[in-house]
Amino acid sequence: MYELKTKENDNSVIEFIEAVESKRKKEDAYRLLDMFTNISGYPAKMWGPSIIGFGSFHYQYESGHEGDAPLVGYSPRKAKISLYLESGDPNREELLEKLGKHSTGKSCLYVNKLADIDEEVLKELIRSSIAFSNQSK
């Protein structure tokens, strides 16, 4: 049976951020930590080895696969910062148009550095994602 790798754990968020090699990414990771904590109201928790998540929700697919995931989160990866926000949020596309330099994946938003984006728009994306997740889960 498939074992989900991205589970909430007791690893230290601060130790994880301190291990980030790039000084700029480390600074951005701390700014995001404050931003996500203040907006979500949830404490930061490590999910798997590299995702900093806030809150959680339980999901179950039609296939029967189920698990838990962070409500919102991010990871200061070597190449880009990955932001984990609800992809089904109806406000997402409009906000992304105002965000600044970014790219998207299936459920991730990628930015090189916070200086490339409008942080106020990012804050609204986080708020909107949480509100949408809370009403649809």
Backbone torsions as a table, in degrees:
resi	resn	phi	psi	omega
1	MET	NA	143.5	-178.9
2	TYR	-64.4	132.5	178.0
3	GLU	-108.5	117.6	-179.8
4	LEU	-65.9	127.6	-178.6
5	LYS	-84.9	-32.2	-174.3
6	THR	-89.9	80.6	178.7
7	LYS	-113.9	150.4	174.7
8	GLU	-62.0	139.4	179.6
9	ASN	-142.9	177.7	-177.0
10	ASP	-96.3	12.9	177.4
11	ASN	-62.3	152.5	-176.7
12	SER	-78.6	123.8	176.1
13	VAL	-63.5	-43.7	-178.7
14	ILE	-63.6	-43.4	177.6
15	GLU	-62.1	-39.1	178.0
16	PHE	-62.9	-47.4	-179.8
17	ILE	-64.4	-40.5	179.8
18	GLU	-62.3	-24.7	179.7
19	ALA	-82.4	-7.1	177.5
20	VAL	-65.6	126.3	-173.5
21	GLU	-73.1	-42.9	-177.2
22	SER	-73.8	126.7	179.6
23	LYS	-60.3	-44.2	179.9
24	ARG	-63.3	-44.0	179.5
25	LYS	-64.5	-36.9	178.6
26	LYS	-64.8	-44.5	177.8
27	GLU	-61.5	-44.8	177.6
28	ASP	-62.1	-39.0	-179.7
29	ALA	-62.4	-40.0	177.6
30	TYR	-69.3	-37.8	177.0
31	ARG	-64.6	-41.2	177.6
32	LEU	-66.1	-37.1	177.5
33	LEU	-57.3	-48.7	177.9
34	ASP	-62.4	-45.1	-177.2
35	MET	-62.0	-52.4	-177.8
36	PHE	-64.8	-39.3	179.7
37	THR	-64.0	-48.2	-178.5
38	ASN	-64.5	-41.2	-177.4
39	ILE	-75.5	-44.4	-174.5
40	SER	-78.7	-31.6	-174.6
41	GLY	79.1	3.5	179.5
42	TYR	-104.3	148.9	174.5
43	PRO	-72.7	151.7	177.2
44	ALA	-73.3	136.1	177.0
45	LYS	-134.2	146.6	173.9
46	MET	-78.9	137.6	174.2
47	TRP	-121.6	114.3	-173.7
48	GLY	64.9	-161.2	-176.2
49	PRO	-82.5	-12.5	-169.3
50	SER	-144.0	7.3	179.3
51	ILE	-111.6	130.8	174.8
52	ILE	-98.8	114.6	-174.3
53	GLY	-115.9	159.1	-178.0
54	PHE	-133.8	123.4	-176.3
55	GLY	69.6	-178.3	177.1
56	SER	-160.0	162.3	173.4
57	PHE	-146.6	156.8	178.9
58	HIS	-100.9	136.4	177.5
59	TYR	-126.2	156.4	173.8
60	GLN	-146.6	125.3	178.8
61	TYR	-87.7	163.5	178.0
62	GLU	-58.8	-27.7	180.0
63	SER	-69.3	-13.2	-177.1
64	GLY	101.0	-16.9	177.3
65	HIS	-63.6	133.3	179.0
66	GLU	-144.5	164.2	179.4
67	GLY	178.9	-169.2	178.0
68	ASP	-119.4	150.2	179.6
69	ALA	-145.1	157.7	176.1
70	PRO	-68.7	146.8	177.0
71	LEU	-62.5	-47.8	173.1
72	VAL	-144.4	161.3	178.3
73	GLY	-176.7	-177.0	178.7
74	TYR	-156.7	166.3	174.9
75	SER	-146.2	123.6	177.4
76	PRO	-81.1	77.5	-176.1
77	ARG	-76.5	164.1	-176.1
78	LYS	-58.7	-47.0	-177.0
79	ALA	-76.9	-53.2	-177.3
80	LYS	-144.7	166.3	173.4
81	ILE	-87.3	125.6	177.2
82	SER	-95.8	128.7	177.6
83	LEU	-113.0	127.1	-177.2
84	TYR	-104.6	105.4	-178.2
85	LEU	-131.2	158.8	-177.4
86	GLU	-63.1	118.4	-177.5
87	SER	-76.7	-19.0	-179.4
88	GLY	-87.4	-0.4	-178.2
89	ASP	-60.9	122.2	-178.1
90	PRO	-66.3	-18.5	178.4
91	ASN	-86.7	-9.0	-171.6
92	ARG	-57.7	-52.2	-174.7
93	GLU	-61.9	-43.4	179.0
94	GLU	-61.6	-42.1	179.2
95	LEU	-69.5	-37.8	179.5
96	LEU	-62.6	-33.0	178.0
97	GLU	-62.3	-26.5	-178.0
98	LYS	-98.0	-7.6	-170.0
99	LEU	-67.6	-42.0	-172.7
100	GLY	115.7	-159.6	-173.7
101	LYS	-69.1	115.3	-179.0
102	HIS	-159.1	170.7	169.5
103	SER	-137.9	165.0	-178.1
104	THR	-130.0	153.2	172.1
105	GLY	-121.1	-163.0	-177.7
106	LYS	-57.4	-51.0	179.1
107	SER	-130.2	8.5	-178.2
108	CYS	-113.8	154.8	173.1
109	LEU	-119.3	132.4	-176.2
110	TYR	-117.6	133.1	174.2
111	VAL	-133.3	147.1	177.4
112	ASN	-72.9	-46.9	-178.9
113	LYS	-156.7	156.1	-178.1
114	LEU	-63.5	-27.6	179.3
115	ALA	-62.9	-19.1	-179.6
116	ASP	-81.5	-10.7	-173.5
117	ILE	-127.5	165.9	175.1
118	ASP	-87.1	110.1	-175.9
119	GLU	-64.8	-28.9	177.7
120	GLU	-66.8	-37.1	176.4
121	VAL	-68.2	-40.5	176.8
122	LEU	-60.2	-42.9	178.0
123	LYS	-59.2	-41.4	178.9
124	GLU	-67.4	-37.2	176.0
125	LEU	-60.9	-42.6	179.5
126	ILE	-63.9	-48.4	179.1
127	ARG	-58.7	-46.9	-177.9
128	SER	-64.8	-40.8	178.8
129	SER	-61.7	-44.8	179.5
130	ILE	-64.4	-44.7	-179.8
131	ALA	-62.2	-44.0	179.6
132	PHE	-64.5	-44.3	179.3
133	SER	-62.1	-41.9	-178.7
134	ASN	-66.6	-32.5	180.0
135	GLN	-84.7	-22.1	-176.1
136	SER	-101.5	-6.7	-177.9
137	LYS	-98.6	NA	NA
